[in-house]
Amino acid sequence: MWKKLRSVHRPMISHYANNYGTYFSSVRCFEAVRVETLYQTRFQQTKANQDASTSGRARRRERPWKTEKEKRELISFFQTAPKIETSTPTSTPLPEPVSIGVSEEDLYRREVSLGERSKSFFIETLGCQMNVADSEVVAAVLTGAGYRKTDEIEDADIVFLNTCAIRENAEEKALQRLRALRSINQSKYEDIRNNDRNSLDKVSASKIWHSERITVGVLGCMAERLKEKLLEETKLVDIVAGPDAYRDLPRLIDVATGGQKGINVQLSVEETYADITPVRPAGNQVSAFVSITRGCNNMCSYCIVPFTRGRERSRTAKSILEEVKALAAEGYKEITLLGQNVNSYHDKTSAMKHESDSYRIAEGFSDLYRLRHGGGTRFADLLDLVASVDPEVRIRFTSPHPKDFTSDVLEVMGKHPNICKSIHLPAQSGSSNVLKLMRRGYTREAYLDLVKRIYTMLPGAELSSDFISGFCGETDDDHKQTVSLMKKVGYAQAFMFAYSQREKTHAHRKLEDNVPNELKLQRLQEVISAYRSGAEEAARNQIGKYHLVLVEGPSKKNEKVWQGKTDGLRRCMFDPQPQNFINEPSELERIINGQNHTNDADTNPNKRRPVGIGEYVLVQVTEATPSTLYTNLLAITTLSTYATLSANA
């Protein structure tokens, strides 16, 4: 009831509460009535000024309700509200409101603000993990401003689309969603006209529709890139906010509510949202994202990220550690550190000392950006600190650049068992000529040398990569080298795309997109085929192997089958209630040493209990595809126990 009362205009509450004589049984409702009294007093004190004003806002405040929808809802609410059965005469005054420890002035401001901002919002996220993390920041900003988050788009007053601009396909997908939202708003207007055709003229219907329509906002990279098109040409949105403007969203919503377009795409050289605690999805207490850097300075010739997300900047190591510790205390078991160039992290505010303050890159690589020198906390230092918070919490990171995989980073990864050995190593091409045009800062040979160092220093590491087919000037021989690199490395995962030219990039300004689209798609299919061939062989080699899996919960397709992920980021499926468990350290050690387990049924029910979400389990692979491992669950264990036994194997 409080939410209903809070969502309407204050004079309406007084008017219908008096008419129907309803006793409010909630202390918070008592406070609402008291606030309304204060509101009315101050309203009368300033009425002369308001009468002199010709603004629409002043006229609206004189009406007993803001919209026809609010009028209908509140009348219905008070008409159907049950009377409190009591022997007390109706003339008896309401009880005095209970004090909640704030002044009337503060309470007045807070209640009026909440009344104006009680709308609900829904966020749909497209694109990378960074967008997922940004959506959580947006949710924190809006809930802190009094808006209410909903998980159902049908219940939302405001819908935000957090977008990606890395490829043309991503933008087209976002535009399709925006067109669908526009259709919903058009349908709302037609419904209002049809339902009230006899009593409403076109102007009145338009006013009601304006109060009931969905406010649509675009966030993220696409917002910065297509701001004019979104607002003026297509007229699809009301709000456009770039990646560094999320703190300004409450103001932008107010602007849009007033009938204008809200826009802020200003990029920042300082914004990291380090002081904002993200609002993460309810029900997911297993994995979480933590942003450690924003923006990018690499200026690869094909990439638009530096233009949509701005210059590279890092959060302080202190703020990152505080967030990681809080997540570990809440029970999260996997934390992924995020950044556009995550392993170039550099907190210059810390006092950490190194033998040299010079910026170091991997052997055989070069760097286009020259201003990364100076003391402070580097990525290897941060990785060491984060992994030390809790040995039972897995640590991942993405997306890195190969040039920043220095030996000290690999040494820290080998030092901590809870740092996952799944490494994303974007190659983009297998041709040195194309890599030069892409301004990647390495050759095919330097990349393969890094792969060799990784496999040497981190036995069992699994690599993933990104590839672009049909880049400017790519020849048949360049393409063949990419296919051969795919086969030579044997990636566990790969993300492959045809080249899509982006405005503002170096390639758009200086290079010719001279590979026909048909040829791009043909080459892409050949790269995909090469990947699948290697992935299928790698999957066959997984049969019979043992893995430590972090349990995520029931599968979406079959609740009787549960799923989780290995250290190498492979998805595993298993029965959460096996017939027998291995729970003795000696037997676990036998398995880890490569010996067959006895497979004898254990009658102890404590050892056969169903697994829980967020636990670590030992599984054995029975079937495998490139994307999924089908396994038998053998034991519930811990990451530390598994690491200790593995070290002794």
C-alpha positions in Angstrom: 0.0 0.0 0.0 2.9 2.4 0.8 4.3 2.0 -2.7 0.8 2.8 -4.2 0.5 5.9 -2.0 4.0 7.0 -2.7 3.6 6.8 -6.4 0.8 9.5 -6.6 0.5 13.2 -6.1 0.3 14.2 -2.5 -2.9 16.3 -2.7 -4.7 13.2 -3.9 -3.8 11.3 -0.8 -5.3 14.0 1.5 -8.4 14.4 -0.6 -9.4 10.7 -0.8 -8.2 9.8 2.7 -10.5 12.5 4.1 -13.5 11.5 1.9 -13.3 7.8 2.7 -12.1 8.1 6.3 -9.8 5.2 5.8 -7.5 4.4 8.8 -4.0 3.8 7.7 -2.5 0.9 9.6 1.1 1.5 8.5 3.4 3.9 10.4 4.9 4.9 7.0 1.4 5.9 5.9 1.1 8.1 9.0 4.3 9.7 7.9 2.9 10.3 4.5 -0.1 12.1 5.9 2.1 14.3 8.1 4.3 15.1 5.1 1.2 16.0 3.1 0.1 18.4 5.8 3.5 20.1 5.7 3.4 20.0 1.9 0.0 21.8 1.8 1.2 24.4 4.3 4.2 25.3 2.2 2.1 25.1 -0.9 -0.2 27.8 0.4 2.7 29.9 1.5 4.1 30.0 -2.0 0.8 30.0 -3.9 1.2 33.7 -4.8 4.4 33.0 -6.6 3.0 30.0 -8.3 0.0 31.9 -9.5 2.3 34.4 -11.1 4.2 31.7 -12.8 3.2 30.6 -16.3 5.2 27.4 -16.3 3.5 24.1 -16.9 5.0 22.7 -13.7 3.3 25.4 -11.6 -0.1 24.7 -13.3 0.4 20.9 -12.8 1.0 21.3 -9.0 -2.4 23.1 -8.7 -4.2 20.1 -10.0 -5.2 17.4 -7.5 -3.5 14.7 -9.7 -0.9 14.7 -12.4 -2.5 12.4 -15.0 -5.8 10.7 -15.7 -4.2 7.4 -15.0 -3.2 8.5 -11.4 -6.8 9.8 -10.9 -8.3 6.4 -11.9 -5.8 4.3 -9.9 -6.1 6.3 -6.7 -10.0 6.5 -6.8 -10.1 2.7 -7.3 -7.6 2.2 -4.5 -9.5 4.1 -1.9 -12.9 2.8 -3.0 -11.7 -0.8 -2.6 -9.6 -0.2 0.5 -11.1 -2.1 3.5 -12.3 -0.1 6.4 -10.6 -1.0 9.7 -13.1 -2.6 12.0 -12.8 -0.7 15.3 -15.1 0.5 18.1 -13.3 3.8 18.1 -15.6 6.6 16.8 -14.6 7.8 13.3 -14.1 11.3 14.7 -11.2 10.0 16.8 -8.0 11.5 15.5 -5.3 9.3 13.9 -2.5 8.2 16.2 0.6 10.4 16.3 3.1 9.3 13.8 6.1 7.4 15.1 9.4 9.4 14.9 11.9 7.9 12.5 14.8 10.1 13.7 14.9 12.8 11.0 13.8 16.4 10.9 10.6 17.5 9.2 12.6 19.5 6.7 14.7 16.4 5.7 11.5 14.2 5.7 9.7 16.7 3.5 12.5 16.8 0.9 12.9 13.0 0.9 9.2 12.2 0.6 8.6 14.7 -2.2 11.7 13.4 -4.0 10.5 9.8 -3.7 7.1 10.7 -4.8 8.5 12.2 -8.0 10.9 9.3 -8.6 8.9 6.2 -7.8 8.9 5.0 -11.4 10.3 1.6 -12.3 13.1 0.9 -14.7 14.3 -2.1 -16.7 17.8 -2.5 -18.2 18.4 -4.8 -21.2 22.1 -5.4 -21.8 23.8 -6.2 -25.1 27.4 -6.8 -25.8 30.4 -7.6 -23.6 30.9 -8.3 -19.8 31.8 -4.7 -19.4 28.3 -3.7 -20.4 26.9 -6.1 -17.8 29.0 -4.5 -15.1 28.0 -1.0 -16.3 24.3 -2.0 -16.1 24.9 -2.9 -12.5 26.3 0.6 -11.9 23.3 2.1 -13.6 21.0 0.2 -11.4 22.9 1.4 -8.3 22.6 5.1 -9.5 18.9 4.9 -10.2 17.9 3.0 -7.1 19.9 5.5 -5.0 17.9 8.2 -6.7 14.6 6.6 -5.7 13.7 4.7 -8.8 12.6 1.0 -8.6 14.3 -1.8 -10.5 12.1 -4.4 -12.2 13.0 -7.6 -14.0 10.0 -7.5 -16.2 9.9 -5.1 -19.1 6.1 -5.0 -19.1 6.2 -3.5 -15.6 8.7 -0.7 -16.5 8.1 3.0 -16.9 11.6 3.5 -18.2 13.5 1.0 -20.4 17.3 1.4 -20.9 19.1 -0.5 -23.6 22.9 -0.8 -22.8 24.5 -1.2 -26.2 27.6 -2.2 -28.1 29.1 -0.5 -31.1 32.1 -2.8 -31.8 30.4 -4.2 -35.0 27.6 -3.2 -37.3 25.6 -6.3 -36.4 25.5 -5.3 -32.8 24.2 -1.9 -33.6 21.5 -3.3 -35.9 20.3 -5.6 -33.1 20.0 -2.7 -30.8 18.0 -0.7 -33.4 15.6 -3.5 -33.8 14.9 -3.6 -30.1 14.4 0.2 -30.1 11.9 -0.1 -33.0 10.0 -2.8 -31.0 9.8 -0.4 -28.0 8.5 2.4 -30.3 5.8 0.0 -31.5 4.8 -0.7 -27.9 4.4 3.1 -27.3 2.4 3.5 -30.4 0.1 0.7 -29.3 -0.4 2.4 -26.0 -1.6 5.6 -27.7 -4.1 3.7 -29.9 -5.4 1.8 -26.9 -6.1 5.1 -25.0 -7.9 6.6 -28.0 -10.0 3.5 -28.6 -11.0 3.0 -25.0 -11.9 6.6 -24.4 -12.9 7.7 -27.9 -16.2 9.2 -26.7 -14.8 11.2 -23.8 -11.3 12.3 -25.0 -10.2 14.5 -27.8 -6.9 14.0 -29.5 -5.1 16.5 -27.2 -6.3 14.9 -24.0 -5.5 11.5 -25.3 -2.0 12.7 -26.1 -1.5 14.1 -22.6 -2.6 10.8 -21.0 -0.3 8.8 -23.4 2.6 11.0 -22.6 2.2 10.2 -18.9 1.8 6.4 -19.5 4.2 5.8 -22.3 7.6 4.0 -21.8 10.5 6.4 -21.6 13.3 4.8 -23.7 17.0 5.4 -23.1 20.2 4.2 -24.9 23.3 3.7 -22.9 26.9 2.6 -23.7 29.1 2.7 -26.8 26.3 3.1 -29.3 24.9 6.1 -27.4 28.1 8.0 -27.9 28.6 7.0 -31.5 25.0 7.6 -32.8 23.7 10.3 -30.5 22.4 12.6 -33.2 20.8 9.8 -35.3 19.1 8.3 -32.3 17.6 11.6 -31.1 16.8 13.4 -34.3 16.8 11.1 -37.4 15.1 8.0 -36.1 13.3 9.5 -33.0 13.6 6.2 -31.3 14.7 7.3 -27.8 14.2 10.0 -25.2 17.5 9.6 -23.3 21.1 9.1 -24.6 23.8 8.6 -22.0 27.4 7.6 -22.8 29.5 5.2 -20.7 30.9 8.1 -18.5 27.5 9.8 -17.9 25.6 7.3 -15.7 25.7 9.5 -12.6 23.7 12.1 -14.6 20.8 9.7 -15.4 18.4 11.0 -12.8 18.6 14.5 -14.3 18.3 13.1 -17.8 15.1 11.3 -16.8 13.7 14.5 -15.4 14.5 16.3 -18.7 12.8 13.5 -20.7 9.8 13.5 -18.4 9.4 17.2 -19.1 9.0 16.5 -22.8 12.6 17.2 -24.0 15.4 14.9 -25.0 18.0 14.1 -22.3 21.5 13.7 -23.6 25.0 13.4 -22.1 27.8 11.6 -23.9 30.7 13.6 -22.5 33.7 11.3 -22.1 35.8 11.6 -18.9 39.5 11.1 -18.2 38.8 10.3 -14.5 35.4 8.6 -14.1 35.8 5.0 -12.9 32.6 4.7 -10.7 34.9 3.4 -7.9 32.6 4.8 -5.2 29.4 3.2 -6.5 28.5 -0.3 -5.2 26.9 -2.1 -8.2 23.4 -3.6 -7.8 23.9 -7.2 -8.9 21.1 -9.5 -10.1 19.2 -11.2 -7.2 19.8 -14.9 -6.9 23.3 -15.0 -8.3 25.7 -15.5 -5.4 28.3 -17.4 -7.4 30.0 -15.1 -9.9 30.5 -11.3 -10.1 32.2 -8.7 -12.3 34.5 -6.1 -10.9 35.6 -3.3 -13.3 39.2 -2.2 -12.7 39.9 -0.1 -15.8 37.9 1.9 -18.3 38.7 3.1 -21.7 41.6 2.1 -24.0 44.8 3.7 -25.3 45.9 1.1 -27.7 44.3 2.7 -30.8 44.1 -0.5 -32.9 43.2 0.7 -36.4 39.9 -1.3 -36.6 38.6 -0.6 -33.1 36.1 2.1 -32.0 36.5 1.6 -28.3 38.9 4.5 -27.6 36.3 6.8 -29.3 33.3 5.5 -27.5 34.8 4.8 -24.0 37.6 7.3 -23.9 41.1 7.2 -22.6 42.3 4.5 -20.3 42.1 5.0 -16.6 42.4 2.7 -13.6 40.5 2.4 -10.3 42.6 2.6 -7.2 43.8 -0.7 -5.9 42.3 0.1 -2.5 38.7 0.4 -3.9 39.1 -2.8 -5.9 40.3 -4.8 -2.9 37.4 -3.4 -0.8 34.9 -4.6 -3.4 36.5 -8.0 -3.7 36.6 -8.5 0.0 32.9 -7.5 0.3 32.0 -10.0 -2.5 33.9 -12.8 -0.8 32.2 -12.1 2.5 28.8 -12.2 0.7 29.6 -15.7 -0.5 30.7 -15.1 -4.1 33.0 -17.8 -5.4 34.2 -16.4 -8.7 35.2 -12.8 -9.5 36.2 -11.6 -13.0 38.3 -8.4 -13.2 37.2 -6.3 -16.2 38.7 -3.8 -18.5 39.0 -2.9 -22.2 42.7 -3.6 -21.7 42.6 -5.2 -18.3 46.2 -6.2 -18.0 47.5 -2.7 -18.6 46.1 -1.7 -15.2 48.2 1.0 -13.5 47.2 2.7 -10.2 49.6 5.6 -10.0 48.2 6.7 -6.6 49.6 3.7 -4.7 53.0 3.7 -3.0 54.0 0.2 -4.4 57.7 0.2 -5.4 59.3 -1.7 -8.3 62.9 -2.2 -9.4 62.0 0.1 -12.3 59.1 2.5 -12.8 59.3 2.0 -16.6 56.3 0.4 -18.3 57.2 -3.1 -19.4 55.6 -5.1 -22.2 56.0 -8.7 -23.3 59.1 -9.7 -25.2 58.8 -9.1 -28.9 55.9 -6.7 -28.6 55.6 -2.9 -29.1 53.3 -0.2 -27.8 51.8 2.7 -29.7 50.9 4.6 -26.5 54.0 6.0 -24.7 52.6 7.5 -21.5 52.4 4.5 -19.2 55.5 5.0 -17.2 55.7 5.8 -13.5 55.4 4.1 -10.1 52.4 2.5 -8.6 50.4 -0.8 -8.7 50.6 -2.7 -11.9 48.4 -5.6 -13.0 50.6 -8.3 -11.7 50.6 -6.6 -8.3 46.8 -6.2 -8.3 46.3 -9.8 -9.4 48.5 -11.0 -6.5 46.6 -8.9 -4.0 43.1 -9.9 -5.2 44.0 -13.6 -5.3 45.2 -13.4 -1.7 41.9 -12.2 -0.4 40.3 -15.7 -0.2 41.9 -18.9 -1.6 38.4 -20.3 -2.1 37.4 -17.6 -4.6 38.3 -18.1 -8.2 39.8 -15.1 -10.0 39.5 -14.5 -13.8 40.2 -11.4 -15.9 39.2 -10.1 -19.4 39.9 -8.7 -21.9 43.7 -8.5 -22.0 46.1 -7.5 -24.7 48.9 -9.9 -25.6 51.6 -7.2 -25.2 50.8 -6.9 -21.5 51.3 -10.6 -20.7 54.7 -10.0 -19.1 56.6 -12.7 -17.2 55.6 -11.3 -13.8 51.9 -11.7 -14.7 52.4 -15.3 -15.7 54.4 -15.9 -12.5 51.6 -14.6 -10.3 49.1 -16.8 -12.1 51.3 -19.8 -11.5 51.7 -18.9 -7.8 48.0 -18.8 -6.9 45.8 -21.9 -7.6 42.7 -19.8 -7.5 43.7 -17.7 -10.5 42.1 -19.6 -13.4 44.4 -20.7 -16.2 42.0 -19.9 -18.9 43.6 -17.0 -20.8 42.0 -14.9 -23.5 44.7 -14.0 -26.0 43.2 -12.1 -28.9 45.2 -12.7 -32.1 42.9 -11.0 -34.6 45.0 -12.3 -37.5 47.7 -14.9 -38.2 49.5 -12.7 -40.8 52.2 -10.2 -39.7 51.3 -8.0 -42.6 47.7 -7.7 -41.5 48.7 -7.3 -37.8 50.8 -4.3 -38.9 47.9 -2.7 -40.7 45.8 -3.4 -37.6 48.5 -1.6 -35.4 48.5 -4.6 -33.0 52.1 -4.1 -32.0 53.4 -7.7 -32.7 54.1 -10.2 -35.4 52.9 -13.8 -35.9 56.2 -15.0 -34.6 56.1 -12.9 -31.4 52.5 -14.1 -30.7 53.5 -17.8 -31.1 56.5 -17.2 -28.8 54.1 -15.9 -26.1 51.8 -18.9 -26.6 54.9 -21.1 -26.0 55.9 -19.2 -22.8 52.3 -19.5 -21.5 52.1 -23.3 -22.0 55.6 -23.6 -20.4 54.9 -21.5 -17.3 51.3 -22.5 -16.9 50.9 -26.2 -17.7 47.3 -27.1 -18.6 46.4 -23.5 -19.6 43.6 -23.2 -22.0 43.5 -20.3 -24.5 40.7 -18.4 -26.3 41.0 -15.8 -29.0 39.4 -13.2 -31.3 39.8 -13.2 -35.1 38.7 -10.8 -37.8 38.3 -12.0 -41.4 38.5 -9.8 -44.4 40.4 -6.8 -42.9 41.6 -4.0 -45.2 44.2 -5.3 -47.6 43.9 -9.0 -46.5 45.2 -11.3 -49.2 44.5 -15.0 -49.8 48.0 -15.7 -48.3 47.2 -13.6 -45.2 44.0 -15.5 -44.7 45.8 -18.9 -45.0 48.2 -17.8 -42.3 45.2 -17.1 -40.0 43.8 -20.5 -40.7 47.2 -22.1 -39.9 47.5 -20.1 -36.7 44.1 -21.4 -35.6 45.2 -25.0 -36.2 48.6 -24.6 -34.7 47.5 -23.1 -31.3 44.4 -25.2 -30.8 42.1 -22.7 -29.0 39.6 -23.9 -26.5 37.3 -21.1 -27.5 37.3 -18.5 -30.3 35.2 -15.5 -31.3 35.3 -15.0 -35.0 33.8 -12.2 -37.1 33.9 -10.6 -40.6 35.4 -7.2 -40.6 33.0 -4.3 -40.1 34.4 -0.9 -40.7 33.7 1.7 -37.9 33.6 5.4 -38.4 36.3 7.5 -36.7 38.8 4.6 -36.6 42.2 4.8 -38.2 41.2 2.1 -40.7 38.1 4.2 -41.7 40.2 7.3 -42.2 43.4 5.8 -43.7 42.7 2.4 -45.1 40.5 1.0 -47.9 37.9 -1.6 -47.1 38.7 -3.5 -50.3 37.7 -7.1 -49.4 34.3 -7.9 -50.9 31.6 -8.9 -48.4 31.1 -12.2 -50.0 34.8 -13.0 -49.7 34.8 -11.9 -46.1 32.0 -14.3 -45.3 33.7 -17.1 -47.2 37.0 -16.6 -45.3 35.1 -16.4 -42.0 33.6 -19.8 -42.7 37.0 -21.3 -43.4 38.3 -19.9 -40.1 35.3 -21.2 -38.2 35.8 -24.7 -39.8 39.4 -24.7 -38.7 38.5 -23.8 -35.2 35.7 -26.5 -35.0 38.0 -29.2 -36.3 40.5 -28.5 -33.6 37.8 -28.0 -30.9 36.3 -31.4 -31.7 39.6 -33.1 -31.4 40.3 -31.4 -28.1 36.8 -32.4 -26.9 37.6 -36.1 -27.6 40.8 -35.8 -25.6 38.7 -34.6 -22.6 36.9 -38.0 -22.2 38.1 -39.7 -19.0 39.8 -36.6 -17.5 39.0 -35.1 -14.1 38.1 -31.5 -13.4 37.4 -29.3 -10.5 34.0 -27.6 -11.2 32.4 -24.6 -9.5 28.6 -25.4 -9.2 26.3 -22.8 -10.7 23.0 -24.5 -10.3 20.3 -26.2 -12.5 20.6 -26.2 -16.2 18.1 -23.9 -18.0 17.0 -26.7 -20.3 16.7 -29.4 -17.6 16.4 -28.7 -13.9 17.3 -32.2 -13.0 20.8 -31.7 -14.5 23.1 -29.2 -12.9 25.9 -27.2 -14.5 29.2 -25.5 -13.6 32.4 -24.4 -15.1 36.0 -25.8 -15.0 39.1 -23.7 -14.4 39.5 -23.6 -18.1 36.0 -22.1 -18.6 34.4 -25.3 -20.0 30.8 -25.9 -19.1 30.1 -29.2 -17.3 26.8 -31.0 -16.9 26.2 -33.5 -14.1 23.7 -35.2 -11.8 23.6 -33.3 -8.5 22.6 -36.5 -6.5 25.0 -39.2 -7.4 24.7 -42.7 -6.0 28.2 -42.7 -4.4 30.7 -40.1 -3.3 34.4 -40.1 -2.8 35.1 -38.2 0.4 38.4 -39.5 1.6 41.5 -37.4 0.9 43.5 -40.5 0.1 40.9 -41.6 -2.6 40.9 -38.0 -4.0 44.7 -38.1 -4.2 44.5 -41.4 -6.1 42.3 -39.9 -8.7 44.4 -36.8 -9.1 47.5 -39.0 -9.5 45.8 -40.6 -12.4 44.7 -43.8 -10.7 41.2 -45.3 -11.1 38.9 -44.8 -8.1 37.3 -47.8 -6.5 33.7 -46.7 -7.2 32.4 -48.4 -4.1 29.1 -47.1 -2.9 29.3 -45.2 0.4 26.5 -45.8 2.8 27.2 -42.6 4.9 24.4 -40.2 4.0 26.5 -37.2 4.8 28.9 -38.2 2.0 26.0 -38.6 -0.5 24.2 -35.3 0.1 23.1 -33.2 -2.9 25.6 -30.6 -3.9 24.9 -26.9 -3.3 25.3 -23.9 -5.5 28.7 -22.3 -5.0 30.4 -25.5 -4.0 33.4 -27.1 -5.7 33.0 -30.7 -7.0 35.3 -33.2 -8.6 33.9 -34.7 -11.9 35.0 -37.1 -14.5 34.2 -36.5 -18.2 32.2 -39.3 -19.9 31.1 -37.4 -23.1 32.3 -34.2 -24.6 31.4 -31.6 -27.3 33.4 -28.5 -28.2 31.1 -26.5 -26.0 30.0 -28.9 -23.2 31.4 -31.7 -21.0 29.1 -34.3 -19.7 30.4 -35.7 -16.5 30.0 -38.0 -13.5 30.1 -36.2 -10.1 32.6 -37.9 -7.8 33.1 -35.7 -4.8 32.4 -32.5 -3.0 35.7 -30.8 -2.1 37.3 -27.4 -1.8 39.6 -25.4 -4.1 42.3 -25.5 -1.5 42.1 -29.2 -1.0 42.2 -29.9 -4.7 45.2 -27.5 -5.1 47.1 -29.2 -2.3 46.5 -32.7 -3.6 47.4 -31.6 -7.1 50.6 -30.1 -6.0 51.6 -33.3 -4.3 50.7 -35.4 -7.3 
